[in-house]
Amino acid sequence: MKTFQFMIFLIIVQSAAGQIASTSFEEPLSISGSYTDTGDPSMAHSLLDNSNEPLVNWVSAGGELGYQAYYVPYDSPGVGLTDGDPVGVSDSVATIGNYSDGAQGYRMSDCDGNFILEFEPVDLSGVTNPQVFIDFFIAATGYEGDGTENASGSDRLRIYVKDLSLGTEVDVLDTTGNDINDLGIEDSWITGMALLNENSQVQLVIEARNNSAAEAFFFDNVRFEGTLANTTFNNPEISIYPNPVKDILIVQSNSKETKEITIYDILGKMIWSKTTQEDILYLDPWSSGLYFIKIKQGKHITTQKLVVQ
């Protein structure tokens, strides 16, 4: 008996992609030391910047996204950030080696409660194929609990985007329900990403819960990308097949430029990358499931879902 395999062709017509909004936390001045909250640790409240302490907030003055920090206590409140903790904009690289983009980033450590960072809303009107990317680094240490309780010893990190137009949310990363130590996402920079709705107002939010100085989350290189409606570049046609795929993936284009191909798992962790002019890619064995494939060719970027059988 002969077996015939049918390939499904996914044709992507990609216009020139552009960066809509971004921050690498380079605009604010980095101040060493700890941040001390002057608010009531038993009440949820916005955080204020203090003189000669790391900045936790920023109003954009040079083009980078601004952000506002908040504190939400445990159900049984503790000292929160009133005892002085390493949070806010930082150029310290003692734990991470280097930031992923530039000399500064944002850290959240020893919060003794919930540290929430809300970025300025981003307007995606007229933008097709919008996406958000954020680099994060989780220090390797003994995290506790599974994040399902709002309590000390129940560590959690959630990065997500609010769609302010639709009243929905899409996760970039949510460790709730898992011990962070079991996820295999510690001790290296990971690029998280999510696909967004077109023609919407969106807002990136980070929620961190931890309770020791060793439990540290770092963030850098936030960017919203998409295809700008008024671009006039010649558009390459990219074909990706088969999809679902097992071990051989074909990426064809009518452009002769080198392709930069990156594949991420559903947690946003980069698991494979290659820069090539070849069309046939031999992939390492992966677990079955959903992945994301990002292809950059010249000024053109496309990100699509990829199913591995």
N, C-alpha and C positions, 0 to 999 in steps of 0.2 A: 504494500500500500504506500502510495506517495503522500507525503505531507507537504502542504503548501503553506508558506508563511506570508501573511499579508501585512505590509507596512502601512502605517498611518502617517501621512505627511502633514506636518504642522507648518504652515507658511506664515511667516511673520514679516509684515512690511513695516519697517522701522524708520521713522523720521529722525532727524538729528535730536539727540537727547541733551537736556540741559539741567543744571543744578538750580533748583527753585529757591531754596533757603538752606542755611547751614550754620554750624558753629563748631570750632575745635577748641573753644574756651581760651583762645589766645588774646582776645580783646581786653578782658579785665586784668588788672594788676594782680599777680600772685603774691600773697602775703603768707609767710611761714607761721607756724604755731597752730594752736587749737582754737576752735570757735566755741563761744559760750553763749548759750541761749538765755536771754533775760526775761523770757515769758514764763507763764505758769506751766510746769511740766504735766499737770493733771488735766490740762485743757488743750484741745486742738487750736492751733493758731498759726498765722503766717510768721516766718522768721525774718528778723531784721538784720541788716549788716551792721557790724560793730567796728569802731575805729581800731586800726592796727590788728585786725583779725581777718582770717580768710573770708573772702566774699562768698556768700551763698546765693545772692541774687544778682541780676544784671539787666539793665535796660540798654538795648543795643544803641551804640553811637557810631559804629563804623561798618555796619552791615551784617554782623553776626546775629544769630537768633538771641533774643533775650530770654530770661527764665526767672521764675519765682519759686522760692522754697517754702515748705510748710512742715509743721510737726504735728503728728497725731499720736497720742499716748497709747500704751497698752490698755486693755480693759481694766487691769489693775495697775494704775500708773506708777512709774518709777521716777528716777531723776532725769530721764531724758537727756537733753543736750546741755543741761545747766551745769554740769561738772567739767565742761571743756572737752571737746572731742574733735578728731580730725575729719572735718567735713568741709565741702566747698571747693572753690577753684584752687588748684595746687600745681606746683611744678616739681614736687617731690617724687622721685622715681625709685626710692629705696626698695619698695616691694615689687615693682613692675618692670624695672630695667629701663624702659622708655615708654613714653606715650605713643600711641599709634599714629598721630598726626600733629606735629609741632611739639613745643616744649611744655605745654600745660594740658590739664584735663580736669575732671571733676571727680571728687571722691566722696564716699559715704561710708563711715566706719564708726562702730561703737555708738550707735544711735540711741540705744535703750528705748526703743519705740519705733515709730514709722516716720521715715524721712521721705517727703514727697517733693519732687521737682517737676514743675509744669512749665513747658516751653511756650513761647508766643504762638498763637494760632498761625497757620499757613494757609494761604488761599490757593487752591488748585484749579481755579476757574481757567478753562482753556488749555489745561494740561492733560494729555493722554498718557496712559501707562504710568501713572504716578506710583512712586515707591519711597519708602523711608529706610535709611540705613543708620545704624549706630554701632560703634565699637565699644565692647565692654570687657573688663578684666575682673575676674573673681579670684581673690587671694586664696591660695590653697591652705585650708585650716579645718578645724573640727566644727563644722556647722551643726546646729541642733534642730531637731524636730522636722516637721514637714510643712510648716508655714500655714497650716489650716487654722491655728489659733492666734488671736491677737494677744500674744503673751511672750514674755521673756523665754528664751529657749525654743522658739518656734520661728527660725530664720526664714526669710523669704525675699525674693527679688522678682518684681514684675515690671516689664517695660512694654508699653502699649500705646496705641494711638486712638484718641477719641475722634470720631467723625461728628463734628458739631452740627453738620447739616442733617444727618440722619438719626442722630442720637444713638449710635452704635459704637462698638469698640473692637479693635483688632490687635491681637497680641503679637509682639516681637519675641518676648520671652516671658514665661510665667512658671516659676518653680513651685507654685502652690500645689501641695499634695505629694511633694517629693523632698527627700533629704538632699540638699544641694550637693553634698559629697558624692551622691550616687549618680549624678547626671553626667560626669565626665567633662565638665565645662570650666574647670578651675585652672589657674596658673598659666593662662595664655590669652592673648587678645583674640576675641571672636567678633566677627561682624554679624550683627543681627539685622534682619530685614523683614519688611512686610509689604504686600501689595495693597494699594489704597484705592478708594473710589474716585472716579473722575468728577471734576466740577463740584468739589466739596470744600468745606472749611475743616481743617484737621488740627489736632494738637497732640504733640508727643508728651507722654507722662512717664516718669520713673518713680516707682514705689519700692523703698528698701527698708527691711527690718533686720536688725542684727544687734548684738549686745556685748561685743568685746572689740578691743583694738585690732586683734588679728583678723576679725571678720570684716573685710574691707572690699568694697565694690568701687571700681574705677570706670569712667566713661570718657569717650573722646569721639571726634570725627562724626558728628551728627549731620546728616544731609538728607534733604528731600530732593528727589530727582524725577524727571519725567520728560515727555516729548512736548516741546513747545509748539503750539499751533501755528505760529507765524514763521516757522523755519522754511528755508528754500533750498536746503542741501539736496543733493542726489541721494536717494534712499536705497540702501542695499536690501535685497530680499534674502532672508535667512530661512533655511529649511532644517528642521530638527526631526530626526526619525531614527529608529522606531520609538514611539512613545505610547505605551510602556516599553521599557528597554530592559535587557538582561545584562550584557557585558560589552556590546559594541554599539556605539552611538555615532551617527553621521550628522555633521553640522556643515551644511553647504551654504555658500553665499555667492552672489554675483559680483562681489567686490574682491579684489586681489589683496587687500590689506590684511595684515596679521590679525588673527582672532585671539583675544584674551578671554579664556573660558574658565569660569569658577562655578563650583557646585557647593551648595549649602544644605545641611540637614534642616529639619523643621524647627530646630532650636536656634537656627541662624549660625551654626558653627561651620566654618569652611572645612570641607572634607576632601576636596580635590581641586586642583587648578593646573592650567597649562596654557602657554602662549605658543601658538602654532599657525601655520598656513595650510596644514593638512585638513582633510575633511573627515577622516575616519579616526575615531578615538576609542582606545581600548581601556575600559574602565576596570578598576579594582573591584573585587566582589564586595557588594554592600548588602545590607539587610533590605528586605522588601519594604516599600513604603513610599512616602511623598518627599520629594526634594525640590530645590529651586536651582535653576541653571541661569547664570548671568553671562551674557556674551557682549564684549566690548570690541568694536571694530572701528578704528579711527575715532570719530566723534559720536558714533552711534552706539547706544547701549540698549539691550533688551533683557528682561528677566521673565522667565516663564516657569510654570510648574513642570516637574519631571517625575514620572512614576516608574519605580524600579520593581520588576517582578521577582 
